């Protein structure tokens, strides 16, 4: 999540709340695959596998559209907002004469605790733990100049993306050992996928809990967390961290604080982001080439961000987009509730739909969940200053409880 929840109502940057709310929708659209079937393991098998061969044309089209317009873009957007939020929080603390370090560290430790509970007791696909741990590294960059942040962002992202891009450009062939390893990995992944389908779809509460822990540990073994390998862990998460730095750069330059002052630069970046981002993501979707996703996702993410800023200048744009701000203001609560709702729908201790919902239907379920959150969030912010989890998070961060309910809300409810 990010630290903009610490900003008082009167000082909030509204288009940031809107962008965060839209990011919550995009993340749900992508996470639906992992909620409803063993996407973690299926990605390690051939695209045409025992599960996807049952998909309809509508399912295939849905997956392609999600790959083009959604996949990776919104988690990068959320990462961008996290870095943006750290700088805002630091500046607010300094204005009040508070020491930022202890406040921020408590915030990250609380996020790490929330993420751990989420990952092992609700849904294994948690991202909060990554944000918390990477947040400690981001803290080291808090005093860097905007130009320095931008340079480090480019360097880190290039270190991650260039090996994949170069391997694609020069058609590097896999060694026999690598091909054998991937064959073994695919066989293991298929077995894991079938086990997940059985346990989540038909298992007892205990079997589901064991499967969730198994899946989380499997994921952690892939990213270096389980082996306590900080270098591997950081490298795997470079795309997120790079966007932390980009968000911090935007915040320090005040680009989204005063978009009118940067109108010309934003227009140029908006055009470049579309020209680079859209074709790259089309190529990725149709040729399944990850190099083009790594190239195109950050650009298309920026195109979305800038588009929101531009659209909010129009009355019709505000009418369409401003409801997302309430979701953005309660993003932490909404993110966790998406997991609670989805696991209840799909796991056998709830409605047992795991493995029975394919991408096309999953798209509508995602939209239905989010539409419900949109309604509830807009009602909630009329009466309450924070979402429930945001309020708890703020208590831990600042060691005091802020006012939870508006006075006018109390009168209305009374």
N, C-alpha and C positions, 0 to 999 in steps of 0.2 A: 504494500500500500504506500501511501506517501504522507508527508507531514503537513499538508495544507489544512488538515482538520484542526490544527492549532490556531488557525487564523480567526479572529472575531468576525462575526457576521458582517459588520459594517465595512470591514477591510478586505473582504474576500474578492478575488478576481473571478468574476462570474463565468467567463468563458473557460477558465481552468476547471471549474466544477462541471460544466457541460462536457468538456473533453473527457474528464474522468468518468462521468456517467456513461458516455459512449464507449469508453474502453471496457467498462464492466460488461456491456452487451457483447462486444467483440470477443472478450475472453470466454464468456459463456458459450458463444457459438462454436468456438474451438474446443472447449472442454467437454462439450456434449458427447463427442466421440469417446472420450475416456470415461465419462460417466456411464454410458450405455453399452459399451462393448470393450474388449481388451485392446484398445488402440495402441497402448504402450508396446505390446508384443507383436501385433500385426504389422507395425511399421518396420519390424526387423525381418519380416518374411517378404516373399515376392508380392507385388501389388495384387496379382490375381491369385488369391489363396482360398483356403477352405471356407472362409467366412465371407469374403467380398464377392465370391462367385454367385452368391445368392442375391446380390444387389440388383435393383431395377435400373433402368436408364435414368429415372428421376434421381435415384441415389447417386449415380455416377456424376450427373450434371451438378447436383448439390455439392458434392465433394470438390469438383473442379472449381466451382464458383467460390467456395470457401478458400481454396488454395490461392486463387487469384486475389481476392479482395480482403480476406480476413486473416488467414494463417500467418502468424508471427507479427503481423502489423500492430495488433492491439496489446500484446504483451510488451512489445517495444514501446508503445505509447504509454503504458503504465509505468514502465521503467523510466522513461523520459520525465514523467510527472513526479516520480520518486526523487530524482536528482533535483528537479525544479523545487520541490517542496522542502528539501533539506536547506537550500539557500534561503528560502523565504523564512523558514523557522529560525535559522541562525540570525538573520537580520532583525527579526522581531525580538528575539532574546536580547540582542545587543542594544536595541532601542530601549528596552526596559532595564538595562544594566544587569541582566542575568548571565550566569556562566552557561554557555551553550553546551559544552562538553558533557557534563553530568546529565543534563536534560536529555540530550540526544542519545546517550548511551543507555539510559533507562528506557527510553522509547524503543530502541533496537532490541534490548533484552526482553521487553514485554512482547514485541513482535515475534521474536524467536520462540518464546513460550507458546504464544497463540498458534504459531505455525506448526510447532511440534505436536500440540494437541490435535490440531486439524489433520495433520498428516497421518497420525497413528490411530486416531479414534473416530474420524469422520470420513476423510477421503485422502487417498495416498498421493493425489496429484497436486499437493500444496506447492505454492510458490513463495509463501511468506518467509519460510526459513531461508531461502536464497536471498531474498531482499534484505533480511536482517543481517545475515553474515556479510554480504557484499556492502551493506551500509557502513560497516566498520571500516572497510577499505575506502569508501567514498569520503569518510570523515577526514582522511589524510589529505584530501584535495580541497577542503573547505576554504582555505585561504588563497588558493591559486587564482591567478588572473584569468579572465575569460579566454584570452588567446591561448594560454597554457592548457586550459581545460579542453579546448577544441583540438589542439594538437594531440594531446594524449588520447582523446576519443578516436581520432583518425588512426593513430598508431596502434592502439589496442584492437580496433575492429579489423584493421588490415592484417594484423598478426593472426587473427582467427580465420578471416575469410580468404586471404591470398593462397594458402596451401590448397584449399578446395578449388578455387578459381583456376589456379595454374594446373592442377591435376586434370581439370576438365579441358582447359585450353590445349594442353599437349597430349590429351588422350592417354594418360598414364595407365598402363595395364597393371592389373593386380598380379601379384606373385602367386605361385601355386599354393604356398603356405597360407596366404591371405584368403584365397578362394576357398580353401579347405576350411579355414576358420569360419568364414561367413556361412558356409553350408551347415556346419555344426551349430552355429548361432541360430540359423533359421529353423533348424529342427528343434532346438531347445525352446525357441520362442513359440513355435507352434504348440508344443506340449504345454508351455506356460499359459498360452491363450486358451486352450481347451480346459485347463484346470480352472482358470478364472471364470470362464463361462459356467462351469459346473458349480463352483462354490458361491459366486455372487448371485447366480440365477436360481439355484436350488438348495444352497447350503443353509445350515443353521446359523444363528447369530455368532456362535464361537467360530465356526468354519469361515464365515465372512470376515471376522476380525483377524484370524490367522492369515487369510488371503491378502487382506489389506496391508498387514505388516510385511508379508512376503514381497508384495509389489513395491512397497516403499523402500525396503532394503535393496531390492533389485535395482531400482532407480538410483539409490544412493551409491551403489557399487559402480554404476556406470559413470557418475559424475565426480567420483573421488571422495565423496563425503564419508562413505562407510569405511574406507581405508585410511581416512585422515590424511589425505594427500592434498595439501592446500594449493599446490601448483596446478594439478589437474583440475581441481574444483574451480579455481579462478579461470583457467583457460576455457573450460566448458561453458562458463557463464559470462564470458567476455561480451557477447551481444547485449546482454542486459546491462552490464556495467558501463559499456560504452554509451548507452542511452542515458544512464545516470549522469554521466559527464556532459552529454549534450544538453540535457535538461538544466543542469547547473549553469552551463554556459548561457542559455537563454535567460535564466533568472538573473544572473549577474549583469547581463547586458540590458535587462529590463525590456526585452523585445516584446514579450506578451503582456507586460504591465502597460506599455504605451505603444500599442501596435500602429497607431497613426504616425508616430515618429519614425517608424521603420517600414512605412507603406511600400516604398519602392523596392527595398530589399526583400520584403516578404512576397511581393508579386513575382519577382525574379525566381526566388526559391520555390514558390508555388508551381511555377511553370516547369522549372528544372525537375522538381520532384515528380510531377506527372509524366513528363517525357521519359525520364529514366525508370521510374517506379512501375508504371503500368505495363509497358512491354516486357520488362524483366520478369514480372510476376506471371504474365501470360505464358512466357517461355517455360518458366518453372512448372506451371500447372500442366502443360501439355507434353513436356519432355522429361518431367520429373528430375530436373537438374538442380540440385541444391545450391549451386554457385549462383544461379540467377535469383533464387529466393534471398540469399544473403546480400546480394547487390540491390535488389529491388525493394525489399521490405522496409528498410529505414526511410527510403525516399517516399514510398507510398504512405507511410505513417506520417511523415511531415506534411504531405499533401493534405491528409485528413485534418491534421491539427490546424493548419493555416486556413483551410476551407471553413472550418467552424468559426474561426476568428472573423473571416470575411462575411459569412452568412449572418452572423449576429448583428451586423450593421443594418440589416433590413428588418422591417417590422414582421414580415412573413417568416423570416429566418428565426427571429426570436420566438415567435409563436410555436414553431415546430421544435426548436432545439432546447428552449429554456426548461421544459419539464425534465430533461436529462440532468439538470443541475442538482435536483433533489437526490437523485441516485448517486451522483458524484459526492455529495456532502455526506452520504451514509454508505460510502463505498466499502468500507471494511465489513460492516454488518451485512451488506448485500452479497459480498463475495462469499462469506461463510455460509449465509443462508442458501445460496445457490447450491452449495455442496450438500447441505442438510436436505433440501427439497429433492435434489436429483438422486441422491443415494436412497432416499425413501421411495422414490418412484421405481428405481431400477433394482435395488438389492432385494433379496428374498424375504428379509424381515419387514419389508414394506409391500410394494405391489409386484415385485418379482419380474420386472420387464427387462432385466439385463440380457443382452444378446438378441432380444426380440424386436428392438427398434433400430432401424437403419437410418442413414443420414437424412433422407428427405423428411421422414416423420420427425426425426430428431431436431431438424431445423424449426419446425412448428412448435415443438415442445419447448425449445429454447426461447422462442419469441413469446410463448404463452407465459413462461416463468418470468421473463423480464418485464412483460407488460404488467403482470401482477405487482412486481417490485416497483415499477414506475408509479403505479397508483398509490401503493402504500407509502412510498418514500415521499411523494408530494403531500400526502395527508400528514405524515409524521413531522416534516419540517415546519409545518404551520404551528405546531404546538411544542416542539422540543428542539433544543439548541444543538443536540448531537444525536447520532445513532446510538443504540445501546452499547455496542462494542467500542465505538469511538469514545464514548463517555468513560468507560472503564480504562481504556488505553490512556486517556488524558489524565486520569487520576494517578496512574502509575508514573506517567511522565513527569507531572508537575507536583506530585505528592500532595495534592489537594483536590477536592471535588468541586468542579465548576457547576454553575446553575444548569440544571438539566431541562427544566420546563420553563417556557416563556411565561411571564406574568399574564399577558393577554390570553395565552392558551389556557391558563388556569381558570380565568374568568369564563372563557367560552365553555370549557368542560364543566364548570361549576353551575 
